[in-house]
Amino acid sequence: MKKKLIRALVIVAIVLALIVIFSSFYVVPENEYACTVRFSKIIATQDQPGLYFKVPFVDSVRSFPKAIMVYDIPPSEVLTADKQNMTVDSYVLWRVTDPLRFFQTLGSVSVAEERLDAMTYNALKNVMGTLAQKDIINEDAIDERNDIYAGIATNVAAIAKTYGIEVVDVKIKRFDLPEANEQAVYSRMISERRQIAEKYRADGEYEASIIRNDVDKQVNIIISNADAQAAAIIAEGEQEYMRMLAEAYNTEDKRAFYEYMLALDALEASLDGTNKTVVLGPDSVLARLLTGQ
């Protein structure tokens, strides 16, 4: 009976020893911080992976992730500088950099996300409150909007640092218009596009009129020059013709023969058709030709 009691006590002692041994050590994974807490205070922080010792039944271990985490912020409404409501959907990339301060100020990831939600909303509200709706919804280069997002991320990161948090980035997934404002914004955008189209058409018509006027001017100049050249050529031809006639009929006999040929041509032309009656005066060359005088 006594041996059985001793054996039972030994077994209990071994079990208690094992419990104490296993409670005295803890493992820190590679992607986590481990904080040893004694009476609600952190007495040690481990950021390297491995096996570590703690006082059993007195110390507890709180673990916090090292990796970058994504917090998807619920959509919220902000007011622009021109008093227009817009719904902003965003998310935050963050991680714990100072586990001691993180534990002292926040204590858990869920509380940290609530604080990030409030900080990001305040930063969005402050930045969007300085911009008009048309400055946010436009066709400008994307770099300008990236500058806005970078300013929001900088504001949030400056505040989050006091909680042992590093804000890697704040991204805007989309800006949504309240239904009451959508139609007004679409109408404004359509009107602006029409104005731009009308301006392009007006500029095109103006340029076309300048081109047409220039072409018409060039055509008139070319025609005027061609008419002048044609008149000069005709005048030169007539001058040459008269010179050749003068050379061909430069004697009295030649002139008489020329007049005779002209009279025959005139007689032939006058007797053309059905009318064969010719009335001639006594001094007419044709009369003398017909009478043989």
C-alpha positions in Angstrom: 0.0 0.0 0.0 2.8 2.3 0.9 4.6 1.5 -2.4 1.5 2.4 -4.4 1.3 5.7 -2.6 4.9 6.5 -3.3 4.5 5.6 -7.0 1.4 7.8 -7.3 3.3 10.7 -5.7 6.2 10.2 -8.1 3.9 10.2 -11.1 2.2 13.4 -9.9 5.5 15.0 -9.3 6.7 14.1 -12.8 3.5 15.4 -14.3 3.8 18.6 -12.4 7.5 18.9 -13.4 6.5 18.5 -17.1 3.8 21.1 -16.8 6.3 23.5 -15.2 8.9 22.8 -17.8 6.5 23.2 -20.7 5.0 26.4 -19.1 8.5 27.8 -18.8 9.3 28.0 -22.5 7.6 29.5 -25.5 8.4 29.6 -29.2 8.5 32.9 -31.3 7.6 32.3 -35.0 9.6 34.1 -37.7 6.6 36.4 -38.6 5.6 37.5 -35.1 6.7 39.6 -32.2 6.4 38.1 -28.7 5.9 40.2 -25.6 6.3 38.7 -22.1 3.7 40.2 -19.8 4.0 40.0 -16.0 1.2 41.6 -13.9 -0.1 43.6 -17.0 3.4 45.0 -17.8 5.7 44.0 -20.6 9.0 42.9 -19.2 10.6 41.6 -22.4 10.0 41.8 -26.1 11.4 39.2 -28.6 11.5 40.0 -32.3 13.8 37.1 -33.4 12.5 33.6 -33.9 13.5 30.9 -31.4 12.8 29.3 -28.0 12.6 31.5 -25.0 12.1 31.2 -21.2 9.4 32.7 -19.0 8.3 32.3 -15.4 5.5 29.7 -15.4 2.1 30.7 -14.1 3.3 34.3 -13.6 4.3 35.4 -17.1 2.1 35.3 -20.1 3.0 35.9 -23.8 1.3 38.3 -26.2 2.0 37.9 -29.9 1.7 40.5 -32.6 2.2 40.0 -36.4 5.3 41.4 -38.1 3.9 41.2 -41.6 2.2 44.0 -43.5 -1.6 43.8 -43.0 -4.4 45.1 -45.1 -7.3 46.8 -43.4 -10.3 47.4 -45.8 -12.0 50.5 -44.5 -15.8 50.6 -44.9 -17.0 53.2 -47.4 -17.7 56.6 -45.8 -19.0 59.9 -47.0 -16.8 63.1 -47.2 -17.7 66.7 -48.1 -15.8 68.5 -50.9 -14.9 72.2 -50.9 -17.9 73.0 -53.0 -20.2 71.2 -50.5 -20.7 68.0 -52.6 -21.0 64.6 -50.9 -18.8 61.8 -52.1 -18.5 58.2 -50.9 -14.9 57.1 -50.5 -13.9 53.4 -50.5 -10.3 52.9 -49.3 -7.9 50.5 -47.6 -4.7 50.8 -45.5 -1.5 48.8 -45.6 0.1 48.8 -42.1 2.3 46.8 -39.8 3.5 46.8 -36.2 7.0 48.3 -35.8 7.2 48.9 -32.0 5.4 46.1 -30.2 6.0 47.6 -26.7 4.3 50.9 -27.6 1.6 49.0 -29.6 0.7 46.9 -26.6 0.7 49.9 -24.3 -1.4 52.2 -26.5 -3.7 49.8 -28.4 -3.2 46.2 -27.1 -4.7 44.3 -30.1 -5.0 44.3 -33.8 -8.8 44.9 -33.7 -8.3 48.1 -31.6 -5.6 49.2 -34.0 -7.9 48.8 -37.0 -10.6 50.9 -35.3 -8.0 53.6 -34.7 -6.7 53.4 -38.3 -10.3 53.7 -39.5 -10.8 56.9 -37.5 -7.4 58.4 -38.5 -7.9 57.6 -42.2 -11.4 59.0 -42.3 -10.2 62.3 -40.6 -7.3 62.6 -43.1 -9.7 62.0 -46.1 -12.2 64.5 -44.7 -9.5 67.2 -44.3 -7.9 66.7 -47.7 -11.1 66.3 -49.7 -12.5 69.4 -47.9 -9.9 71.4 -49.7 -10.7 70.1 -53.2 -13.7 70.8 -55.4 -15.6 67.9 -56.9 -14.3 68.7 -60.4 -10.7 68.5 -59.1 -11.4 64.9 -58.0 -13.5 63.7 -60.9 -11.7 64.8 -64.1 -9.4 63.6 -66.9 -6.2 65.0 -65.6 -3.0 62.9 -65.4 -3.1 60.2 -62.7 0.0 61.6 -61.1 -2.0 64.5 -59.7 -4.4 62.1 -57.9 -1.5 60.0 -56.7 -0.1 63.1 -55.0 -3.4 63.5 -53.2 -3.3 59.9 -52.0 0.3 60.3 -50.9 -0.6 63.3 -48.8 -3.4 61.3 -47.1 -1.0 58.4 -46.4 1.6 60.9 -45.0 -0.9 62.4 -42.6 -2.1 59.0 -41.3 1.4 57.7 -41.0 2.5 60.6 -38.9 -0.3 60.0 -36.3 0.0 56.2 -36.4 3.7 56.3 -35.5 2.7 57.3 -31.9 1.0 53.9 -31.6 4.0 51.9 -32.7 2.4 51.4 -36.2 3.9 52.1 -39.6 1.4 53.0 -42.3 2.9 51.7 -45.5 0.2 53.2 -47.8 -3.3 54.4 -48.0 -5.1 53.6 -51.3 -8.4 54.9 -52.6 -10.2 52.1 -54.4 -12.9 54.3 -55.8 -14.8 57.6 -55.4 -18.6 57.2 -55.7 -21.2 59.8 -56.1 -24.4 59.8 -54.1 -27.3 58.9 -56.4 -28.7 62.4 -56.0 -25.5 64.0 -57.5 -24.7 61.4 -60.2 -27.1 62.9 -62.8 -26.0 66.4 -62.2 -22.3 65.5 -62.5 -23.0 63.5 -65.7 -24.9 66.4 -67.2 -22.1 68.8 -66.3 -19.5 66.5 -67.9 -21.6 66.1 -71.0 -22.0 69.8 -71.2 -18.3 70.3 -70.9 -17.5 67.8 -73.6 -20.0 69.5 -75.9 -18.4 72.9 -75.3 -15.0 71.4 -76.1 -16.4 69.8 -79.3 -18.0 73.1 -80.3 -14.7 74.9 -79.8 -12.9 72.3 -81.9 -15.5 72.6 -84.6 -15.3 76.4 -84.5 -11.5 76.4 -84.6 -11.7 73.9 -87.6 -14.1 76.1 -89.5 -11.9 79.2 -88.9 -8.8 77.4 -90.1 -10.8 76.0 -93.1 -12.0 79.5 -94.0 -8.4 80.8 -93.9 -7.3 78.0 -96.1 -10.2 78.5 -98.6 -9.5 82.2 -98.8 -5.9 81.6 -99.4 -6.6 79.1 -102.1 -9.2 81.4 -103.8 -6.6 84.2 -103.7 -3.9 81.9 -105.2 -6.4 80.8 -107.9 -7.3 84.4 -108.8 -3.7 85.3 -109.0 -2.9 82.3 -111.3 -5.9 83.1 -113.5 -5.0 86.8 -113.7 -1.4 85.9 -114.6 -2.5 83.3 -117.2 -4.9 85.9 -118.8 -2.2 88.5 -118.9 0.2 86.0 -120.5 -2.5 84.9 -123.0 -3.2 88.5 -123.9 0.5 89.1 -124.4 0.9 86.0 -126.6 -2.2 87.0 -128.6 -0.9 90.5 -129.1 2.5 89.1 -130.2 0.8 86.8 -132.6 -1.4 89.5 -134.1 1.7 91.7 -134.4 3.6 88.9 -136.1 0.5 88.3 -138.4 0.4 91.9 -139.4 4.1 92.0 -140.0 3.9 88.9 -142.2 0.9 90.5 -144.1 2.9 93.6 -144.6 5.8 91.7 -145.9 3.6 89.5 -148.2 1.8 92.5 -149.7 4.4 95.2 -149.8 3.9 96.1 -153.5 1.0 97.6 -155.4 0.4 94.4 -157.4 0.4 92.3 -154.3 -2.1 94.6 -152.5 -4.4 94.5 -155.6 -4.3 90.7 -155.7 -5.0 90.6 -151.9 -8.0 92.9 -152.4 -9.1 90.8 -155.3 -9.0 87.6 -153.1 -10.9 89.3 -150.3 -13.6 90.4 -152.8 -14.0 86.9 -154.1 -14.3 85.6 -150.5 -16.9 88.2 -149.7 -18.9 87.4 -152.9 -18.8 83.7 -152.1 -20.1 84.4 -148.6 -22.9 86.6 -149.9 -24.1 84.1 -152.4 -24.4 81.3 -149.8 -27.9 80.0 -149.0 -31.1 80.4 -151.0 -30.9 84.1 -151.5 -29.0 84.7 -154.7 -29.6 88.5 -155.1 -26.8 90.9 -154.4 -27.2 94.7 -154.4 -23.9 96.5 -155.1 -23.0 100.1 -155.5 -21.2 101.4 -158.6 -18.0 101.9 -156.6 -18.1 98.5 -155.1 -15.0 96.2 -155.8 -17.5 93.3 -156.3 -19.4 95.3 -158.8 -16.3 96.1 -160.8 -15.3 92.4 -160.5 -18.6 91.1 -161.9 -18.9 93.7 -164.6 -15.2 93.3 -165.6 -14.6 97.0 -165.2 
